């Protein structure tokens, strides 16, 4: 995609707006000279009252233009006014050319509820926040209501964040097979799976180092999340060893939540979940993604629907407090009829958590090599699937408690976590909303140091710490000493000790 920009705005913002209507597009010199590349031209002009943007979109010899004026107000920054003006013009021109109006309007960020939360913090009523999202950001009313309700729910759960709180994430980046849509750092070949014993030994050293700095800083661990990959790819002995080691580093009984992302039904058995419960795990995920065998086969899931039922029954009988089930709307080969049946069946099973994702196409996913035209701006009937999930969960007594969005999702829709009251996935909120620091261990894991004291212009200041992406790189290099020094400096400089 070619971007022609005459504005002080960051070019990346305009690129991201363009991807709402042209998902999967790339940027750079080679793309700009591609004969069939769409072209987006943006020009902004400011006066004393606000910003006017002129936008033109060109594709296949056709073009549409639009202009949009956003007024300066005391309630928003100059940059936000500039973005609203550009977003309004780009949406108007693109919608006219393509005949498609995105449900989330010009909202492009990962966290739609963040804007709603900021507006609530500014003293706006729930009704006013929904109106602002609708009129300023051009979000359709039901999405504006969803973002506002989730922001209110998160606030009631989080309360007043303490600088002494933190969470811990532990990565097990291995899977029995790789799903065609997967973009996570997960590895499946026999050679890479043979690294697991050595990986676990280094992982335990890094876990110990993390808890050493947590204790040195005087922090309280609120939640612990073991993700991947598929953590239950570990054998029973390996799982007991890892979970047992964690109990030597922290009092797991004092955690508000302790999650084991079991994920793949074909890696779950009663012994593994008995070990998990014995060693303090309070939340597990059993993720079918779909209850249609043909769809599962098509996306490279190596389990059947019957295996999911078996795994889910094991989870419910294990005595672990909370069971989460993940679904994906818009998977290749799925449709509204099949998805609605899946949704109805999951609700009948009555898990404490249900997370509904929208199918997201990542550049590194195998599915792109199978079908390079899989990107879809409109999303077919995915919108109906997402709406159905939200209506049915509400009717069944579930509450939407967290939400995030990704680039290149089919139809530009959202991912939403639903829970029964008091069964919310706390780590999901803390991580997504950057409530407090996250200390991370393992390949591909990302830690976040968060200043939630409000000392930095009433905003959370964040410093990220990246572990090596690949397990073989992770095994060769030790970053924990540098991470510990960074954490000590971060907390000391901000007076958070």
KARA-V796521 format. One record per run of one state. SS is the DSSP state (A for helix, B for strand, O for the rest). FROM is the first residue (numbers start at 1). TO is the last residue. If there is no record, write none. Layout:
ss=SS from=FROM to=TO
ss=SS from=FROM to=TO
This chain:
ss=O from=1 to=1
ss=B from=2 to=6
ss=O from=7 to=10
ss=A from=11 to=21
ss=O from=22 to=28
ss=A from=29 to=32
ss=O from=33 to=38
ss=B from=39 to=46
ss=O from=47 to=49
ss=B from=50 to=59
ss=O from=60 to=61
ss=B from=62 to=71
ss=O from=72 to=77
ss=A from=78 to=98
ss=O from=99 to=111
ss=A from=112 to=121
ss=O from=122 to=125
ss=A from=126 to=135
ss=O from=136 to=140
ss=A from=141 to=158
ss=O from=159 to=164
ss=B from=165 to=172
ss=O from=173 to=173
ss=B from=174 to=174
ss=O from=175 to=186
ss=B from=187 to=187
ss=O from=188 to=189
ss=A from=190 to=193
ss=O from=194 to=195
ss=A from=196 to=217
ss=O from=218 to=219
ss=B from=220 to=228
ss=O from=229 to=230
ss=A from=231 to=233
ss=O from=234 to=235
ss=A from=236 to=249
ss=O from=250 to=251
ss=A from=252 to=254
ss=O from=255 to=256
ss=B from=257 to=263
ss=O from=264 to=264
ss=A from=265 to=267
ss=O from=268 to=269
ss=A from=270 to=278
ss=O from=279 to=282
ss=B from=283 to=286
ss=O from=287 to=288
ss=B from=289 to=289
ss=O from=290 to=292
ss=A from=293 to=298
ss=O from=299 to=304
ss=A from=305 to=317
ss=O from=318 to=321
ss=B from=322 to=329
ss=O from=330 to=335
ss=A from=336 to=349
ss=O from=350 to=352
ss=B from=353 to=358
ss=O from=359 to=359
ss=B from=360 to=360
ss=O from=361 to=365
ss=A from=366 to=370
ss=O from=371 to=381
ss=A from=382 to=395
ss=O from=396 to=398
ss=B from=399 to=404
ss=O from=405 to=408
ss=B from=409 to=409
ss=A from=410 to=412
ss=O from=413 to=414
ss=B from=415 to=419
ss=O from=420 to=425
ss=A from=426 to=432
ss=O from=433 to=436
ss=B from=437 to=441
ss=O from=442 to=445
ss=B from=446 to=451
ss=O from=452 to=460
ss=B from=461 to=466
ss=O from=467 to=470
ss=A from=471 to=476
ss=O from=477 to=479
ss=A from=480 to=493
ss=O from=494 to=497
